Amino acid sequence: MLRSRWALWAGMIVFPPLGLVLWWMCRGVGPLARIAGSLGICLLAIVELFVVYGMRLEWNGALQVSGITFETRAKRDARLEAFRMRPPAEALPPAPAAAAAPIETSRIAVPPTRAPAGDRAAPAYWTDFRGPNRAGVYAEAEIDTAWPAAGLPRLWKQPVGGGYASFTVAEGRAYTIEQRRDRETITAYDVETGRELWAFGYPALFDEIMGGTGPRATPVYREGLLYSMGANGDLYCLAAKSGKPKWSKNILADNAARNQEWGMAASPLIVDGTVVVTPGGAQGKSVVAYDKLNGAPVWRALDDRAGYTSPILATLAGRRQIVWISAQRAVGLAPENGALLWEYAFPAQNDMNCSQPVVVDESRVLLSSSMGPGAALLEISKSGEAYAAHAVWHNNRMKNKFNSSVLYQGYIYGLDDTILACIDARTGELKWKGGRYGYGQLLLAGGHLVMVTEQGDVVLVRATPEGHQELARFSAIEGRTWNIPAIDNGLLLVRNASEMACFRLGRAVQKPIE
């Protein structure tokens, strides 16, 4: 009896299905005890899958379980490190030694085949989150719309660290931020080869059950400097050419603010001589501007809890202003001192205002939130020295979740939850709705929507109010994809928390060398 009992316990611990069989073979066990014991063995098996074998649930944008995986973060980190240690395809001359930095993880100097990036750089284009003016529009050149059946020509594809940042591009480099083990790492890659040029890391690890680990906000480039925000509020200013830090601070600690449930997700906004961030602190520390060259505080404003949107710079009602959607409202702020110009209540469940405001014309801006009031077109007006905002229309026809819409020829295109939709920007009238893309992302380019689905497919859709017209689709990267794509110089850059790739979307632009 003792031997069989030990065999039962050994079976349950080592291989629970065997333990379950042995349990049902035991004699003299009552029905209730047998059922209870079976449930206990099943529970033990589930715990063992998570703890011993590293099983994780994967969640989609609807906060539903979409699958399971046994690839742990340690395995992903090891795979990335193995890739980074691979020898180059051809011998490279030794790189000049760089000054040591105490929190720098690596600096890999790789001479490209053309003139060194940054020494004689072409004018930069996709230097901001969602491109110029943060509008999600690529207008640098025409794109190819007759895609091969196998998909766009791929320049490279490789592993990347975790996180949900997009790319910015300048000086021949693609910049992003990713999680590498217990460090957030700002990285620069040769945009045409994918080769890592430098990597700057610092101790930081943000993790939550739905989205997992990694930074959320996209670094931005301005005049040779790179500004990056980590998920725990670490703001860094680096030299874009070398990755050498200029200054840094934690905006949460600096403004007595608490982190958000899903981490800091707003990209820094460069306005004149300042970098504007949104820590969401109380007592006038919700929106903060720092000197972009040395990090000294310039002004602080508002008491709002932060949402997950990034501030934008726009001119509405003749006034240049910062437009931002907090957890509770949309606001316009004076860029010189943060003074409140106007406000419009726009509260979201769990503070989940995540979608970017879309400027429609010189006085109107679109708001959207699937976790809030739906969509609203605001008109900003001026009376004397005062500004005010009122809704031109308000409906639930365009409910962006954590993606954003784009404007083209008077129509708004975006994901109404998981379904692509088109509405008339002037009236809010729904023109059409079709095609399921999950909680993916989209950009406007050449009169078309370049979309990345939640499953990692790249899709081309014609931007027309006449109806949903999907023209092409191919699998680009594997795994859940919530990251916004980027387009620069005819190249399409896509990534998620494990892979990144670059495709030729159009001809390269002949830019004058500065």
C-alpha positions in Angstrom: 0.0 0.0 0.0 2.8 2.4 0.9 4.6 1.6 -2.3 1.5 2.3 -4.4 0.9 5.5 -2.5 4.5 6.7 -3.2 4.0 5.7 -6.9 0.8 7.8 -6.9 2.5 10.8 -5.5 5.5 10.4 -7.8 3.2 10.1 -10.8 1.2 13.2 -9.8 4.4 15.3 -9.4 6.6 14.1 -12.2 3.8 13.5 -14.8 0.3 14.5 -13.7 -1.5 12.6 -16.4 0.1 9.4 -15.1 -0.9 10.4 -11.6 -4.5 10.9 -12.8 -4.5 7.3 -14.2 -3.1 5.8 -11.1 -5.6 7.8 -9.0 -8.5 6.3 -10.9 -6.9 2.8 -10.5 -6.9 3.1 -6.8 -9.5 1.0 -5.0 -11.7 1.9 -2.1 -12.0 5.6 -3.1 -15.4 7.2 -2.9 -16.9 9.1 -5.8 -16.6 12.5 -4.2 -13.1 11.9 -3.2 -12.2 10.6 -6.6 -13.6 13.7 -8.3 -11.9 16.0 -5.8 -8.6 14.2 -6.2 -8.9 14.5 -10.0 -9.5 18.2 -9.8 -6.5 18.6 -7.5 -4.3 16.7 -10.0 -5.5 18.8 -12.8 -4.8 21.9 -10.8 -1.3 20.6 -10.1 -0.7 20.0 -13.8 -1.7 23.5 -14.6 0.6 25.0 -12.0 3.4 22.7 -13.2 2.9 23.9 -16.8 3.3 27.5 -15.7 6.1 27.1 -13.1 8.2 24.3 -14.5 7.6 24.5 -18.3 7.2 28.2 -18.6 3.7 28.2 -20.2 2.2 31.6 -20.7 -1.2 32.8 -21.8 -1.2 35.2 -24.8 -3.9 37.9 -24.8 -5.3 39.7 -27.7 -6.4 43.3 -27.7 -9.9 42.3 -26.5 -8.3 41.0 -23.3 -9.2 37.5 -24.4 -6.8 34.5 -24.3 -5.7 34.0 -27.9 -3.2 31.2 -27.4 -0.4 29.7 -25.2 3.3 29.7 -25.6 6.2 27.9 -23.9 8.8 30.4 -24.9 9.9 32.2 -21.7 11.4 35.7 -21.6 14.8 34.1 -20.8 14.5 31.9 -23.9 13.6 34.9 -26.1 16.6 36.9 -24.6 18.9 34.0 -25.3 17.7 33.7 -28.9 18.3 37.5 -29.4 21.7 37.3 -27.8 22.7 34.3 -30.0 21.6 36.3 -33.1 23.6 39.3 -32.0 26.7 37.2 -31.5 26.7 35.8 -35.0 29.7 36.8 -37.0 29.0 39.3 -39.9 28.7 38.0 -43.4 32.0 39.6 -44.3 35.1 40.8 -42.4 34.8 44.2 -41.0 37.7 46.5 -40.0 38.0 47.0 -36.2 35.8 49.9 -34.9 37.5 52.7 -33.0 37.2 52.4 -29.3 34.4 54.3 -27.6 34.4 56.0 -24.2 33.0 53.7 -21.5 29.7 54.5 -20.0 28.7 52.8 -16.8 25.2 51.9 -17.9 25.8 51.1 -21.5 25.2 47.5 -22.6 26.9 47.5 -26.0 28.2 49.7 -28.8 28.8 47.9 -32.1 30.3 50.0 -34.8 29.5 48.6 -38.3 30.8 50.5 -41.4 28.0 50.5 -44.0 28.7 50.1 -47.7 27.8 53.8 -48.3 29.0 57.0 -46.7 28.9 56.6 -42.9 25.5 57.5 -41.6 25.5 60.8 -39.8 28.8 62.0 -41.3 27.1 63.1 -44.5 23.4 62.7 -43.7 20.4 63.1 -45.9 17.5 65.2 -44.6 15.6 63.2 -42.0 11.9 62.4 -42.6 10.2 59.9 -40.2 11.8 61.3 -37.1 8.7 61.4 -34.8 6.1 59.0 -33.5 3.7 58.1 -36.3 5.8 60.2 -38.7 5.6 64.0 -39.5 3.2 65.9 -37.2 2.4 62.5 -35.6 -0.4 62.2 -38.2 0.3 58.6 -39.4 0.8 59.8 -43.0 3.7 58.9 -45.3 4.0 61.6 -48.1 7.7 61.5 -48.8 7.2 59.7 -52.2 4.8 57.4 -54.0 4.5 53.8 -53.0 4.2 50.6 -55.0 0.6 49.3 -54.9 1.0 46.3 -57.2 2.5 43.9 -54.7 3.9 40.5 -55.7 1.8 37.5 -54.6 4.6 36.5 -52.1 4.6 40.0 -50.6 6.9 43.0 -50.7 10.6 42.5 -51.2 12.2 42.0 -47.8 15.5 43.5 -47.0 16.0 41.9 -43.6 14.2 40.1 -40.7 15.6 39.3 -37.3 14.8 39.0 -33.6 14.3 42.1 -31.4 13.8 42.6 -27.7 10.4 42.9 -26.1 8.2 46.0 -26.0 5.7 47.9 -28.1 7.6 50.9 -29.5 7.7 51.8 -33.2 10.7 53.1 -35.1 11.9 56.6 -36.0 14.5 57.0 -38.8 17.3 59.5 -39.4 20.9 59.5 -40.5 20.5 56.1 -42.1 19.5 54.5 -38.8 16.3 53.1 -37.5 15.8 53.8 -33.8 13.7 51.9 -31.3 13.7 50.8 -27.7 13.4 47.2 -26.5 13.6 45.0 -23.4 16.8 43.0 -23.1 16.7 40.9 -19.9 16.4 43.3 -17.0 17.4 46.4 -19.0 15.5 48.7 -21.3 17.8 49.2 -24.3 17.6 52.1 -26.8 19.0 50.8 -30.1 20.1 52.0 -33.5 20.1 49.7 -36.5 21.3 50.3 -40.1 18.0 50.8 -41.8 19.0 48.9 -45.0 20.7 45.9 -43.4 19.3 45.6 -39.9 22.8 45.5 -38.4 22.9 46.9 -34.9 25.1 50.1 -34.8 24.8 50.9 -31.1 22.8 49.9 -28.0 22.4 51.8 -24.8 20.8 50.1 -21.9 19.9 50.9 -18.3 18.4 48.8 -15.5 14.6 48.8 -15.9 12.0 46.1 -16.2 8.3 46.7 -16.6 6.0 43.7 -16.7 2.3 43.1 -16.6 0.1 40.1 -17.4 -1.7 41.3 -20.5 1.1 43.0 -22.5 4.1 41.4 -20.9 7.5 43.1 -20.5 9.1 46.0 -22.3 8.9 49.7 -23.0 5.9 51.2 -24.8 6.9 54.6 -26.1 8.7 55.4 -29.4 11.9 57.4 -29.3 12.0 60.6 -31.3 14.8 62.3 -33.2 15.6 66.0 -33.4 18.8 67.7 -34.6 21.2 64.9 -33.8 19.6 64.0 -30.5 17.4 61.1 -29.6 14.8 61.3 -26.8 13.4 58.1 -25.3 10.8 57.3 -22.7 10.9 54.0 -20.8 7.9 52.2 -19.4 8.9 53.1 -15.8 9.3 56.8 -16.7 13.0 56.9 -17.5 13.6 59.8 -19.9 16.9 59.8 -21.8 18.5 62.2 -24.2 21.2 60.5 -26.3 23.5 61.5 -29.1 21.8 59.8 -32.1 25.1 59.1 -33.9 26.8 57.3 -31.0 24.2 56.5 -28.4 26.2 58.5 -25.8 23.9 59.8 -23.0 23.5 63.6 -22.7 21.1 63.8 -19.7 18.4 61.7 -18.1 15.8 61.7 -15.4 12.9 59.7 -14.2 9.8 61.8 -14.8 7.6 59.8 -12.3 10.0 60.4 -9.4 10.7 64.0 -10.5 6.9 64.8 -10.5 5.7 62.6 -7.6 3.6 60.6 -10.0 2.6 56.9 -10.0 3.1 54.7 -13.0 0.1 53.6 -15.1 -1.3 50.1 -15.1 0.2 49.4 -18.5 3.3 51.6 -18.2 4.3 54.9 -19.6 3.4 54.9 -23.3 3.5 58.5 -24.5 6.4 59.5 -26.7 8.2 62.8 -25.8 7.2 65.8 -27.9 9.8 68.2 -29.0 8.5 71.8 -29.0 11.0 74.6 -29.8 13.6 74.3 -27.1 11.7 71.9 -24.8 10.8 68.2 -24.6 7.3 67.8 -23.3 6.3 64.6 -21.4 3.1 63.5 -19.5 3.9 61.9 -16.1 0.4 62.5 -14.9 1.4 63.9 -11.5 -1.0 65.8 -9.2 -0.6 69.4 -8.0 0.3 70.9 -11.4 2.7 68.1 -12.5 0.7 66.3 -15.1 2.3 67.8 -18.2 5.9 68.8 -17.9 8.4 70.6 -20.3 12.1 70.2 -19.8 14.9 72.0 -21.6 15.8 69.6 -24.5 19.5 70.2 -24.2 20.1 69.8 -20.4 16.9 68.5 -18.9 16.2 71.5 -16.7 12.5 72.0 -15.9 10.8 74.8 -17.9 7.2 74.6 -16.9 4.6 72.2 -15.3 0.8 72.2 -15.8 -2.5 70.4 -15.0 -3.5 67.8 -12.4 -4.8 65.1 -14.8 -4.0 61.4 -14.6 -2.2 60.4 -17.7 -3.8 58.3 -20.3 -1.7 56.5 -23.0 -1.7 59.0 -25.8 1.2 61.1 -26.9 0.8 64.9 -27.1 0.9 66.5 -30.5 1.7 70.1 -31.7 -1.0 71.7 -33.9 -2.4 75.1 -34.9 -6.1 75.3 -34.1 -8.2 78.5 -34.2 -5.1 80.3 -35.3 -3.2 79.4 -32.1 -0.2 77.1 -32.0 -0.8 74.6 -29.2 -0.1 71.3 -27.6 -3.1 69.0 -27.9 -3.3 66.0 -25.4 -5.8 63.5 -24.2 -5.4 62.6 -20.6 -7.4 59.9 -18.8 -10.2 62.4 -18.3 -10.3 65.0 -21.0 -8.8 66.5 -24.1 -6.9 69.8 -23.6 -5.1 72.5 -25.5 -2.0 74.0 -23.9 0.1 77.0 -24.6 3.6 75.6 -25.6 5.4 78.5 -24.0 4.1 78.0 -20.5 1.6 75.1 -20.4 -1.4 77.4 -19.8 -4.7 75.7 -20.4 -6.4 77.1 -23.5 -9.5 74.8 -23.7 -10.8 71.5 -22.4 -13.3 68.9 -23.4 -14.4 66.1 -21.0 -13.5 62.7 -22.6 -13.2 60.1 -19.7 -12.1 56.5 -20.4 -12.6 53.3 -18.5 -9.4 52.3 -16.7 -7.8 55.6 -17.9 -7.5 53.9 -21.4 -7.5 56.9 -23.7 -4.9 55.4 -26.1 -5.6 56.9 -29.5 -4.0 59.9 -31.0 -6.0 63.1 -31.7 -6.4 63.6 -35.5 -6.3 67.2 -36.8 -9.0 67.5 -39.4 -8.6 71.2 -40.5 -7.5 74.6 -39.1 -10.1 74.4 -36.2 -11.2 70.8 -35.8 -9.7 67.7 -34.2 -11.0 64.2 -33.9 -11.0 62.2 -30.7 -11.7 58.5 -30.4 -11.7 55.9 -27.6 -13.4 52.4 -27.5 -13.0 52.5 -23.7 -14.6 55.9 -23.5 -17.2 58.0 -25.3 -16.6 56.7 -28.8 -15.7 59.4 -31.3 -16.2 63.1 -31.3 -15.2 65.9 -33.6 -14.2 69.0 -31.7 -14.3 72.5 -33.0 -11.9 74.9 -31.3 -13.0 78.6 -31.4 -11.7 81.9 -30.1 -13.7 84.7 -28.5 -11.6 87.6 -27.5 -8.6 86.1 -25.7 -10.5 83.0 -24.7 -10.6 79.6 -26.4 -13.3 77.0 -26.2 -14.1 73.5 -27.5 -17.5 72.1 -28.5 -18.5 68.8 -30.2 -19.6 69.2 -33.8 -20.8 65.6 -33.7 -20.4 62.6 -31.3 -21.1 58.9 -32.1 -19.8 55.4 -31.7 -18.9 54.8 -35.4 -15.1 55.0 -34.9 -14.0 53.4 -31.6 -10.2 53.2 -31.7 -8.7 51.2 -28.9 -4.9 51.4 -28.8 -4.5 52.3 -32.5 -5.2 55.6 -34.2 -7.0 56.8 -37.3 -5.8 58.8 -40.3 -7.4 61.5 -42.4 -7.5 61.4 -46.2 -9.5 63.7 -48.5 -12.1 64.5 -45.9 -12.6 61.0 -44.6 -11.4 59.2 -41.5 -10.1 55.7 -41.8 -9.4 53.6 -38.7 -10.2 50.4 -36.8 -13.6 50.5 -35.1 -12.4 48.0 -32.5 -11.2 45.2 -34.8 -13.1 46.2 -38.0 -11.8 48.7 -40.5 -14.2 51.6 -41.1 -14.5 54.8 -43.0 -16.5 57.9 -41.7 -17.1 61.3 -43.1 -15.0 63.7 -41.1 -17.4 66.5 -41.5 -20.6 64.7 -40.4 -19.5 61.5 -38.6 -21.6 59.5 -41.1 -20.4 55.9 -41.5 -19.5 55.2 -45.2 -18.5 51.6 -44.8 -17.2 49.0 -42.5 -15.4 45.8 -43.4 -12.4 43.5 -43.0 -11.3 42.2 -39.6 -7.7 43.0 -38.7 -7.7 42.5 -34.9 -6.2 45.3 -32.9 -3.6 46.1 -35.5 -2.2 49.4 -36.8 -2.4 51.5 -39.9 -0.7 54.3 -41.8 -1.8 56.3 -44.8 0.6 56.3 -47.9 -0.1 57.2 -51.5 -3.9 57.1 -51.2 -3.8 53.7 -49.5 -3.8 52.2 -46.0 -0.8 50.2 -45.1 -2.0 48.0 -42.3 -0.3 45.6 -39.9 -2.8 43.1 -38.4 -2.6 41.9 -34.8 -1.3 38.6 -36.3 1.6 40.2 -38.1 0.3 40.4 -41.6 0.9 43.5 -43.8 -2.2 44.5 -45.8 -2.8 47.1 -48.5 -6.3 48.7 -48.6 -7.4 51.4 -50.9 -8.4 54.6 -49.1 -11.8 55.4 -50.7 -15.2 56.2 -49.2 -16.8 53.9 -51.9 -16.2 50.7 -49.9 -13.7 48.3 -48.4 -11.2 47.2 -51.0 -8.3 45.0 -49.8 -5.7 44.8 -52.5 -2.9 42.6 -51.0 -1.8 40.8 -47.9 1.2 38.8 -46.8 2.7 37.4 -43.6 5.5 39.7 -42.4 6.3 38.8 -38.8 5.1 36.1 -36.4 3.4 36.7 -33.1 1.0 39.3 -31.6 1.7 42.6 -33.2 0.6 45.8 -31.6 3.5 48.0 -32.7 2.9 50.9 -35.1 4.8 50.5 -38.4 7.1 53.2 -39.8 7.8 54.2 -43.4 10.9 56.2 -44.5 12.6 56.6 -47.9 10.4 53.9 -49.4 11.1 51.3 -46.7 8.4 49.8 -44.4 9.6 48.9 -40.9 7.5 46.6 -38.8 8.1 45.0 -35.4 6.5 43.3 -32.4 7.8 42.0 -29.1 10.0 39.3 -30.7 10.7 40.1 -34.4 11.3 43.0 -36.7 11.6 43.3 -40.5 12.1 45.8 -43.3 10.4 45.7 -46.7 10.8 47.8 -49.9 7.5 49.6 -50.2 8.5 52.2 -52.8 11.5 53.7 -54.6 14.2 55.4 -52.5 14.1 59.1 -52.5 17.0 61.0 -53.9 17.8 63.4 -51.1 20.5 66.1 -51.2 23.3 65.3 -48.8 23.8 67.9 -46.1 
